[in-house]
């Protein structure tokens, strides 16, 4: 299972299906950011 974590506040945003455990970084809605960018 993969986890999407906010790169600003380190809070867990959501989970997604994945064969292995992995972490993606984005921004949650609580942070002041117009768009979400997913970075590996
Ligand atoms: Zn955040």
mmCIF file of the protein (N, C-alpha, C, O) and its ligand, coordinates in Angstrom:
data_MODEL
# 
_entry.id   MODEL 
# 
loop_
_entity.id 
_entity.type 
_entity.pdbx_number_of_molecules 
1 polymer     1 
2 non-polymer 1 
# 
_entity_poly.entity_id                      1 
_entity_poly.type                           'polypeptide(L)' 
_entity_poly.nstd_linkage                   no 
_entity_poly.nstd_monomer                   no 
_entity_poly.pdbx_seq_one_letter_code       
;(UNK)(UNK)(UNK)(UNK)(UNK)(UNK)(UNK)(UNK)(UNK)(UNK)(UNK)(UNK)(UNK)(UNK)(UNK)(UNK)
(UNK)(UNK)(UNK)(UNK)(UNK)(UNK)(UNK)(UNK)(UNK)(UNK)(UNK)(UNK)(UNK)(UNK)(UNK)(UNK)
(UNK)(UNK)(UNK)(UNK)(UNK)(UNK)(UNK)(UNK)
;
_entity_poly.pdbx_seq_one_letter_code_can   XXXXXXXXXXXXXXXXXXXXXXXXXXXXXXXXXXXXXXXX 
_entity_poly.pdbx_strand_id                 A 
# 
loop_
_entity_poly_seq.entity_id 
_entity_poly_seq.num 
_entity_poly_seq.mon_id 
_entity_poly_seq.hetero 
1 1  UNK n 
1 2  UNK n 
1 3  UNK n 
1 4  UNK n 
1 5  UNK n 
1 6  UNK n 
1 7  UNK n 
1 8  UNK n 
1 9  UNK n 
1 10 UNK n 
1 11 UNK n 
1 12 UNK n 
1 13 UNK n 
1 14 UNK n 
1 15 UNK n 
1 16 UNK n 
1 17 UNK n 
1 18 UNK n 
1 19 UNK n 
1 20 UNK n 
1 21 UNK n 
1 22 UNK n 
1 23 UNK n 
1 24 UNK n 
1 25 UNK n 
1 26 UNK n 
1 27 UNK n 
1 28 UNK n 
1 29 UNK n 
1 30 UNK n 
1 31 UNK n 
1 32 UNK n 
1 33 UNK n 
1 34 UNK n 
1 35 UNK n 
1 36 UNK n 
1 37 UNK n 
1 38 UNK n 
1 39 UNK n 
1 40 UNK n 
# 
loop_
_struct_asym.id 
_struct_asym.entity_id 
A 1 
B 2 
# 
loop_
_chem_comp.id 
_chem_comp.type 
_chem_comp.mon_nstd_flag 
UNK 'L-peptide linking' . 
ZN  non-polymer         . 
# 
_pdbx_entity_nonpoly.entity_id   2 
_pdbx_entity_nonpoly.name        ? 
_pdbx_entity_nonpoly.comp_id     ZN 
# 
_pdbx_nonpoly_scheme.asym_id         B 
_pdbx_nonpoly_scheme.entity_id       2 
_pdbx_nonpoly_scheme.mon_id          ZN 
_pdbx_nonpoly_scheme.ndb_seq_num     1 
_pdbx_nonpoly_scheme.pdb_seq_num     101 
_pdbx_nonpoly_scheme.auth_seq_num    101 
_pdbx_nonpoly_scheme.pdb_mon_id      ZN 
_pdbx_nonpoly_scheme.auth_mon_id     ZN 
_pdbx_nonpoly_scheme.pdb_strand_id   A 
_pdbx_nonpoly_scheme.pdb_ins_code    . 
# 
loop_
_atom_site.group_PDB 
_atom_site.id 
_atom_site.type_symbol 
_atom_site.label_atom_id 
_atom_site.label_alt_id 
_atom_site.label_comp_id 
_atom_site.label_asym_id 
_atom_site.label_entity_id 
_atom_site.label_seq_id 
_atom_site.pdbx_PDB_ins_code 
_atom_site.Cartn_x 
_atom_site.Cartn_y 
_atom_site.Cartn_z 
_atom_site.occupancy 
_atom_site.B_iso_or_equiv 
_atom_site.pdbx_formal_charge 
_atom_site.auth_seq_id 
_atom_site.auth_comp_id 
_atom_site.auth_asym_id 
_atom_site.auth_atom_id 
_atom_site.pdbx_PDB_model_num 
ATOM   1   N  N  . UNK A 1 1  ? 0.843  -1.206 0.000  1.00 0.00 ? 1   UNK A N  1 
ATOM   2   C  CA . UNK A 1 1  ? 0.000  0.000  0.000  1.00 0.00 ? 1   UNK A CA 1 
ATOM   3   C  C  . UNK A 1 1  ? 0.872  1.247  0.000  1.00 0.00 ? 1   UNK A C  1 
ATOM   4   O  O  . UNK A 1 1  ? 1.855  1.328  0.736  1.00 0.00 ? 1   UNK A O  1 
ATOM   5   N  N  . UNK A 1 2  ? 0.512  2.198  -0.814 1.00 0.00 ? 2   UNK A N  1 
ATOM   6   C  CA . UNK A 1 2  ? 1.265  3.444  -0.880 1.00 0.00 ? 2   UNK A CA 1 
ATOM   7   C  C  . UNK A 1 2  ? 0.588  4.517  -0.059 1.00 0.00 ? 2   UNK A C  1 
ATOM   8   O  O  . UNK A 1 2  ? -0.625 4.497  0.150  1.00 0.00 ? 2   UNK A O  1 
ATOM   9   N  N  . UNK A 1 3  ? 1.379  5.437  0.393  1.00 0.00 ? 3   UNK A N  1 
ATOM   10  C  CA . UNK A 1 3  ? 0.854  6.532  1.197  1.00 0.00 ? 3   UNK A CA 1 
ATOM   11  C  C  . UNK A 1 3  ? 1.251  7.867  0.583  1.00 0.00 ? 3   UNK A C  1 
ATOM   12  O  O  . UNK A 1 3  ? 2.399  8.061  0.185  1.00 0.00 ? 3   UNK A O  1 
ATOM   13  N  N  . UNK A 1 4  ? 0.301  8.777  0.511  1.00 0.00 ? 4   UNK A N  1 
ATOM   14  C  CA . UNK A 1 4  ? 0.603  10.126 0.053  1.00 0.00 ? 4   UNK A CA 1 
ATOM   15  C  C  . UNK A 1 4  ? 0.691  11.035 1.267  1.00 0.00 ? 4   UNK A C  1 
ATOM   16  O  O  . UNK A 1 4  ? -0.267 11.160 2.029  1.00 0.00 ? 4   UNK A O  1 
ATOM   17  N  N  . UNK A 1 5  ? 1.844  11.670 1.443  1.00 0.00 ? 5   UNK A N  1 
ATOM   18  C  CA . UNK A 1 5  ? 2.093  12.507 2.610  1.00 0.00 ? 5   UNK A CA 1 
ATOM   19  C  C  . UNK A 1 5  ? 2.303  13.951 2.174  1.00 0.00 ? 5   UNK A C  1 
ATOM   20  O  O  . UNK A 1 5  ? 2.916  14.216 1.140  1.00 0.00 ? 5   UNK A O  1 
ATOM   21  N  N  . UNK A 1 6  ? 1.799  14.861 2.957  1.00 0.00 ? 6   UNK A N  1 
ATOM   22  C  CA . UNK A 1 6  ? 1.989  16.279 2.655  1.00 0.00 ? 6   UNK A CA 1 
ATOM   23  C  C  . UNK A 1 6  ? 3.440  16.661 2.923  1.00 0.00 ? 6   UNK A C  1 
ATOM   24  O  O  . UNK A 1 6  ? 3.972  16.413 4.005  1.00 0.00 ? 6   UNK A O  1 
ATOM   25  N  N  . UNK A 1 7  ? 4.066  17.262 1.931  1.00 0.00 ? 7   UNK A N  1 
ATOM   26  C  CA . UNK A 1 7  ? 5.474  17.617 2.087  1.00 0.00 ? 7   UNK A CA 1 
ATOM   27  C  C  . UNK A 1 7  ? 5.647  18.857 2.959  1.00 0.00 ? 7   UNK A C  1 
ATOM   28  O  O  . UNK A 1 7  ? 6.767  19.182 3.354  1.00 0.00 ? 7   UNK A O  1 
ATOM   29  N  N  . UNK A 1 8  ? 4.586  19.532 3.254  1.00 0.00 ? 8   UNK A N  1 
ATOM   30  C  CA . UNK A 1 8  ? 4.671  20.736 4.079  1.00 0.00 ? 8   UNK A CA 1 
ATOM   31  C  C  . UNK A 1 8  ? 4.423  20.454 5.552  1.00 0.00 ? 8   UNK A C  1 
ATOM   32  O  O  . UNK A 1 8  ? 5.160  20.939 6.410  1.00 0.00 ? 8   UNK A O  1 
ATOM   33  N  N  . UNK A 1 9  ? 3.392  19.674 5.849  1.00 0.00 ? 9   UNK A N  1 
ATOM   34  C  CA . UNK A 1 9  ? 3.043  19.430 7.252  1.00 0.00 ? 9   UNK A CA 1 
ATOM   35  C  C  . UNK A 1 9  ? 3.179  17.964 7.636  1.00 0.00 ? 9   UNK A C  1 
ATOM   36  O  O  . UNK A 1 9  ? 2.891  17.595 8.775  1.00 0.00 ? 9   UNK A O  1 
ATOM   37  N  N  . UNK A 1 10 ? 3.617  17.117 6.696  1.00 0.00 ? 10  UNK A N  1 
ATOM   38  C  CA . UNK A 1 10 ? 3.869  15.708 6.972  1.00 0.00 ? 10  UNK A CA 1 
ATOM   39  C  C  . UNK A 1 10 ? 2.632  14.933 7.400  1.00 0.00 ? 10  UNK A C  1 
ATOM   40  O  O  . UNK A 1 10 ? 2.756  13.857 7.987  1.00 0.00 ? 10  UNK A O  1 
ATOM   41  N  N  . UNK A 1 11 ? 1.452  15.451 7.122  1.00 0.00 ? 11  UNK A N  1 
ATOM   42  C  CA . UNK A 1 11 ? 0.240  14.712 7.461  1.00 0.00 ? 11  UNK A CA 1 
ATOM   43  C  C  . UNK A 1 11 ? -0.120 13.778 6.319  1.00 0.00 ? 11  UNK A C  1 
ATOM   44  O  O  . UNK A 1 11 ? 0.158  14.064 5.155  1.00 0.00 ? 11  UNK A O  1 
ATOM   45  N  N  . UNK A 1 12 ? -0.743 12.657 6.665  1.00 0.00 ? 12  UNK A N  1 
ATOM   46  C  CA . UNK A 1 12 ? -1.146 11.685 5.650  1.00 0.00 ? 12  UNK A CA 1 
ATOM   47  C  C  . UNK A 1 12 ? -2.350 12.210 4.887  1.00 0.00 ? 12  UNK A C  1 
ATOM   48  O  O  . UNK A 1 12 ? -3.384 12.519 5.479  1.00 0.00 ? 12  UNK A O  1 
ATOM   49  N  N  . UNK A 1 13 ? -2.214 12.309 3.576  1.00 0.00 ? 13  UNK A N  1 
ATOM   50  C  CA . UNK A 1 13 ? -3.295 12.819 2.753  1.00 0.00 ? 13  UNK A CA 1 
ATOM   51  C  C  . UNK A 1 13 ? -4.235 11.689 2.363  1.00 0.00 ? 13  UNK A C  1 
ATOM   52  O  O  . UNK A 1 13 ? -5.445 11.784 2.570  1.00 0.00 ? 13  UNK A O  1 
ATOM   53  N  N  . UNK A 1 14 ? -3.683 10.622 1.800  1.00 0.00 ? 14  UNK A N  1 
ATOM   54  C  CA . UNK A 1 14 ? -4.507 9.503  1.373  1.00 0.00 ? 14  UNK A CA 1 
ATOM   55  C  C  . UNK A 1 14 ? -3.630 8.287  1.104  1.00 0.00 ? 14  UNK A C  1 
ATOM   56  O  O  . UNK A 1 14 ? -2.402 8.349  1.160  1.00 0.00 ? 14  UNK A O  1 
ATOM   57  N  N  . UNK A 1 15 ? -4.309 7.177  0.809  1.00 0.00 ? 15  UNK A N  1 
ATOM   58  C  CA . UNK A 1 15 ? -3.597 5.940  0.493  1.00 0.00 ? 15  UNK A CA 1 
ATOM   59  C  C  . UNK A 1 15 ? -3.979 5.496  -0.904 1.00 0.00 ? 15  UNK A C  1 
ATOM   60  O  O  . UNK A 1 15 ? -5.051 5.839  -1.403 1.00 0.00 ? 15  UNK A O  1 
ATOM   61  N  N  . UNK A 1 16 ? -3.096 4.729  -1.537 1.00 0.00 ? 16  UNK A N  1 
ATOM   62  C  CA . UNK A 1 16 ? -3.410 4.197  -2.850 1.00 0.00 ? 16  UNK A CA 1 
ATOM   63  C  C  . UNK A 1 16 ? -2.869 2.780  -2.972 1.00 0.00 ? 16  UNK A C  1 
ATOM   64  O  O  . UNK A 1 16 ? -1.953 2.375  -2.256 1.00 0.00 ? 16  UNK A O  1 
ATOM   65  N  N  . UNK A 1 17 ? -3.463 2.043  -3.898 1.00 0.00 ? 17  UNK A N  1 
ATOM   66  C  CA . UNK A 1 17 ? -3.063 0.656  -4.082 1.00 0.00 ? 17  UNK A CA 1 
ATOM   67  C  C  . UNK A 1 17 ? -1.686 0.579  -4.728 1.00 0.00 ? 17  UNK A C  1 
ATOM   68  O  O  . UNK A 1 17 ? -1.419 1.241  -5.731 1.00 0.00 ? 17  UNK A O  1 
ATOM   69  N  N  . UNK A 1 18 ? -0.814 -0.238 -4.139 1.00 0.00 ? 18  UNK A N  1 
ATOM   70  C  CA . UNK A 1 18 ? 0.498  -0.454 -4.714 1.00 0.00 ? 18  UNK A CA 1 
ATOM   71  C  C  . UNK A 1 18 ? 1.008  -1.810 -4.284 1.00 0.00 ? 18  UNK A C  1 
ATOM   72  O  O  . UNK A 1 18 ? 0.677  -2.290 -3.200 1.00 0.00 ? 18  UNK A O  1 
ATOM   73  N  N  . UNK A 1 19 ? 1.815  -2.430 -5.130 1.00 0.00 ? 19  UNK A N  1 
ATOM   74  C  CA . UNK A 1 19 ? 2.330  -3.766 -4.807 1.00 0.00 ? 19  UNK A CA 1 
ATOM   75  C  C  . UNK A 1 19 ? 3.288  -3.715 -3.628 1.00 0.00 ? 19  UNK A C  1 
ATOM   76  O  O  . UNK A 1 19 ? 3.342  -4.643 -2.822 1.00 0.00 ? 19  UNK A O  1 
ATOM   77  N  N  . UNK A 1 20 ? 4.036  -2.634 -3.533 1.00 0.00 ? 20  UNK A N  1 
ATOM   78  C  CA . UNK A 1 20 ? 4.988  -2.501 -2.435 1.00 0.00 ? 20  UNK A CA 1 
ATOM   79  C  C  . UNK A 1 20 ? 4.687  -1.224 -1.645 1.00 0.00 ? 20  UNK A C  1 
ATOM   80  O  O  . UNK A 1 20 ? 3.944  -0.350 -2.091 1.00 0.00 ? 20  UNK A O  1 
ATOM   81  N  N  . UNK A 1 21 ? 5.283  -1.151 -0.475 1.00 0.00 ? 21  UNK A N  1 
ATOM   82  C  CA . UNK A 1 21 ? 5.085  0.035  0.357  1.00 0.00 ? 21  UNK A CA 1 
ATOM   83  C  C  . UNK A 1 21 ? 5.897  1.184  -0.213 1.00 0.00 ? 21  UNK A C  1 
ATOM   84  O  O  . UNK A 1 21 ? 7.109  1.071  -0.392 1.00 0.00 ? 21  UNK A O  1 
ATOM   85  N  N  . UNK A 1 22 ? 5.234  2.273  -0.494 1.00 0.00 ? 22  UNK A N  1 
ATOM   86  C  CA . UNK A 1 22 ? 5.926  3.431  -1.044 1.00 0.00 ? 22  UNK A CA 1 
ATOM   87  C  C  . UNK A 1 22 ? 5.277  4.706  -0.532 1.00 0.00 ? 22  UNK A C  1 
ATOM   88  O  O  . UNK A 1 22 ? 4.151  4.687  -0.035 1.00 0.00 ? 22  UNK A O  1 
ATOM   89  N  N  . UNK A 1 23 ? 5.991  5.803  -0.658 1.00 0.00 ? 23  UNK A N  1 
ATOM   90  C  CA . UNK A 1 23 ? 5.483  7.081  -0.182 1.00 0.00 ? 23  UNK A CA 1 
ATOM   91  C  C  . UNK A 1 23 ? 5.622  8.138  -1.267 1.00 0.00 ? 23  UNK A C  1 
ATOM   92  O  O  . UNK A 1 23 ? 6.690  8.322  -1.850 1.00 0.00 ? 23  UNK A O  1 
ATOM   93  N  N  . UNK A 1 24 ? 4.527  8.820  -1.521 1.00 0.00 ? 24  UNK A N  1 
ATOM   94  C  CA . UNK A 1 24 ? 4.571  9.945  -2.445 1.00 0.00 ? 24  UNK A CA 1 
ATOM   95  C  C  . UNK A 1 24 ? 4.338  11.219 -1.646 1.00 0.00 ? 24  UNK A C  1 
ATOM   96  O  O  . UNK A 1 24 ? 3.684  11.204 -0.603 1.00 0.00 ? 24  UNK A O  1 
ATOM   97  N  N  . UNK A 1 25 ? 4.880  12.318 -2.147 1.00 0.00 ? 25  UNK A N  1 
ATOM   98  C  CA . UNK A 1 25 ? 4.714  13.577 -1.445 1.00 0.00 ? 25  UNK A CA 1 
ATOM   99  C  C  . UNK A 1 25 ? 3.875  14.553 -2.263 1.00 0.00 ? 25  UNK A C  1 
ATOM   100 O  O  . UNK A 1 25 ? 4.073  14.710 -3.468 1.00 0.00 ? 25  UNK A O  1 
ATOM   101 N  N  . UNK A 1 26 ? 2.945  15.199 -1.589 1.00 0.00 ? 26  UNK A N  1 
ATOM   102 C  CA . UNK A 1 26 ? 2.094  16.182 -2.238 1.00 0.00 ? 26  UNK A CA 1 
ATOM   103 C  C  . UNK A 1 26 ? 1.761  17.261 -1.245 1.00 0.00 ? 26  UNK A C  1 
ATOM   104 O  O  . UNK A 1 26 ? 2.509  17.503 -0.298 1.00 0.00 ? 26  UNK A O  1 
ATOM   105 N  N  . UNK A 1 27 ? 0.643  17.904 -1.461 1.00 0.00 ? 27  UNK A N  1 
ATOM   106 C  CA . UNK A 1 27 ? 0.216  18.909 -0.491 1.00 0.00 ? 27  UNK A CA 1 
ATOM   107 C  C  . UNK A 1 27 ? -1.253 18.671 -0.152 1.00 0.00 ? 27  UNK A C  1 
ATOM   108 O  O  . UNK A 1 27 ? -2.074 18.393 -1.025 1.00 0.00 ? 27  UNK A O  1 
ATOM   109 N  N  . UNK A 1 28 ? -1.555 18.787 1.118  1.00 0.00 ? 28  UNK A N  1 
ATOM   110 C  CA . UNK A 1 28 ? -2.923 18.590 1.547  1.00 0.00 ? 28  UNK A CA 1 
ATOM   111 C  C  . UNK A 1 28 ? -3.724 19.875 1.344  1.00 0.00 ? 28  UNK A C  1 
ATOM   112 O  O  . UNK A 1 28 ? -3.161 20.936 1.074  1.00 0.00 ? 28  UNK A O  1 
ATOM   113 N  N  . UNK A 1 29 ? -5.020 19.764 1.476  1.00 0.00 ? 29  UNK A N  1 
ATOM   114 C  CA . UNK A 1 29 ? -5.881 20.925 1.232  1.00 0.00 ? 29  UNK A CA 1 
ATOM   115 C  C  . UNK A 1 29 ? -5.742 21.977 2.324  1.00 0.00 ? 29  UNK A C  1 
ATOM   116 O  O  . UNK A 1 29 ? -6.118 23.133 2.132  1.00 0.00 ? 29  UNK A O  1 
ATOM   117 N  N  . UNK A 1 30 ? -5.205 21.577 3.456  1.00 0.00 ? 30  UNK A N  1 
ATOM   118 C  CA . UNK A 1 30 ? -5.067 22.523 4.555  1.00 0.00 ? 30  UNK A CA 1 
ATOM   119 C  C  . UNK A 1 30 ? -3.916 23.493 4.320  1.00 0.00 ? 30  UNK A C  1 
ATOM   120 O  O  . UNK A 1 30 ? -3.907 24.599 4.860  1.00 0.00 ? 30  UNK A O  1 
ATOM   121 N  N  . UNK A 1 31 ? -2.952 23.075 3.513  1.00 0.00 ? 31  UNK A N  1 
ATOM   122 C  CA . UNK A 1 31 ? -1.829 23.938 3.229  1.00 0.00 ? 31  UNK A CA 1 
ATOM   123 C  C  . UNK A 1 31 ? -2.201 24.903 2.110  1.00 0.00 ? 31  UNK A C  1 
ATOM   124 O  O  . UNK A 1 31 ? -2.978 24.570 1.216  1.00 0.00 ? 31  UNK A O  1 
ATOM   125 N  N  . UNK A 1 32 ? -1.647 26.071 2.174  1.00 0.00 ? 32  UNK A N  1 
ATOM   126 C  CA . UNK A 1 32 ? -1.977 27.074 1.167  1.00 0.00 ? 32  UNK A CA 1 
ATOM   127 C  C  . UNK A 1 32 ? -1.202 26.796 -0.110 1.00 0.00 ? 32  UNK A C  1 
ATOM   128 O  O  . UNK A 1 32 ? -0.076 27.256 -0.305 1.00 0.00 ? 32  UNK A O  1 
ATOM   129 N  N  . UNK A 1 33 ? -1.845 26.032 -0.962 1.00 0.00 ? 33  UNK A N  1 
ATOM   130 C  CA . UNK A 1 33 ? -1.232 25.696 -2.235 1.00 0.00 ? 33  UNK A CA 1 
ATOM   131 C  C  . UNK A 1 33 ? -2.347 25.534 -3.256 1.00 0.00 ? 33  UNK A C  1 
ATOM   132 O  O  . UNK A 1 33 ? -3.321 24.827 -2.997 1.00 0.00 ? 33  UNK A O  1 
ATOM   133 N  N  . UNK A 1 34 ? -2.224 26.167 -4.397 1.00 0.00 ? 34  UNK A N  1 
ATOM   134 C  CA . UNK A 1 34 ? -3.295 26.148 -5.378 1.00 0.00 ? 34  UNK A CA 1 
ATOM   135 C  C  . UNK A 1 34 ? -3.468 24.783 -6.021 1.00 0.00 ? 34  UNK A C  1 
ATOM   136 O  O  . UNK A 1 34 ? -4.592 24.372 -6.310 1.00 0.00 ? 34  UNK A O  1 
ATOM   137 N  N  . UNK A 1 35 ? -2.369 24.075 -6.249 1.00 0.00 ? 35  UNK A N  1 
ATOM   138 C  CA . UNK A 1 35 ? -2.447 22.780 -6.899 1.00 0.00 ? 35  UNK A CA 1 
ATOM   139 C  C  . UNK A 1 35 ? -1.564 21.772 -6.177 1.00 0.00 ? 35  UNK A C  1 
ATOM   140 O  O  . UNK A 1 35 ? -0.592 22.126 -5.510 1.00 0.00 ? 35  UNK A O  1 
ATOM   141 N  N  . UNK A 1 36 ? -1.933 20.510 -6.333 1.00 0.00 ? 36  UNK A N  1 
ATOM   142 C  CA . UNK A 1 36 ? -1.181 19.446 -5.689 1.00 0.00 ? 36  UNK A CA 1 
ATOM   143 C  C  . UNK A 1 36 ? -0.157 18.868 -6.652 1.00 0.00 ? 36  UNK A C  1 
ATOM   144 O  O  . UNK A 1 36 ? -0.480 18.498 -7.781 1.00 0.00 ? 36  UNK A O  1 
ATOM   145 N  N  . UNK A 1 37 ? 1.074  18.797 -6.186 1.00 0.00 ? 37  UNK A N  1 
ATOM   146 C  CA . UNK A 1 37 ? 2.118  18.221 -7.013 1.00 0.00 ? 37  UNK A CA 1 
ATOM   147 C  C  . UNK A 1 37 ? 2.606  16.937 -6.369 1.00 0.00 ? 37  UNK A C  1 
ATOM   148 O  O  . UNK A 1 37 ? 2.995  16.917 -5.201 1.00 0.00 ? 37  UNK A O  1 
ATOM   149 N  N  . UNK A 1 38 ? 2.579  15.874 -7.144 1.00 0.00 ? 38  UNK A N  1 
ATOM   150 C  CA . UNK A 1 38 ? 3.062  14.583 -6.650 1.00 0.00 ? 38  UNK A CA 1 
ATOM   151 C  C  . UNK A 1 38 ? 4.487  14.383 -7.106 1.00 0.00 ? 38  UNK A C  1 
ATOM   152 O  O  . UNK A 1 38 ? 4.793  14.424 -8.298 1.00 0.00 ? 38  UNK A O  1 
ATOM   153 N  N  . UNK A 1 39 ? 5.353  14.164 -6.134 1.00 0.00 ? 39  UNK A N  1 
ATOM   154 C  CA . UNK A 1 39 ? 6.762  13.942 -6.461 1.00 0.00 ? 39  UNK A CA 1 
ATOM   155 C  C  . UNK A 1 39 ? 7.211  12.621 -5.868 1.00 0.00 ? 39  UNK A C  1 
ATOM   156 O  O  . UNK A 1 39 ? 6.877  12.304 -4.727 1.00 0.00 ? 39  UNK A O  1 
ATOM   157 N  N  . UNK A 1 40 ? 7.958  11.857 -6.627 1.00 0.00 ? 40  UNK A N  1 
ATOM   158 C  CA . UNK A 1 40 ? 8.521  10.622 -6.106 1.00 0.00 ? 40  UNK A CA 1 
ATOM   159 C  C  . UNK A 1 40 ? 9.817  10.918 -5.388 1.00 0.00 ? 40  UNK A C  1 
ATOM   160 O  O  . UNK A 1 40 ? 10.459 10.005 -4.870 1.00 0.00 ? 40  UNK A O  1 
HETATM 161 ZN ZN . ZN  B 2 .  ? -0.222 19.972 4.586  1.00 0.00 ? 101 ZN  A ZN 1 
# 
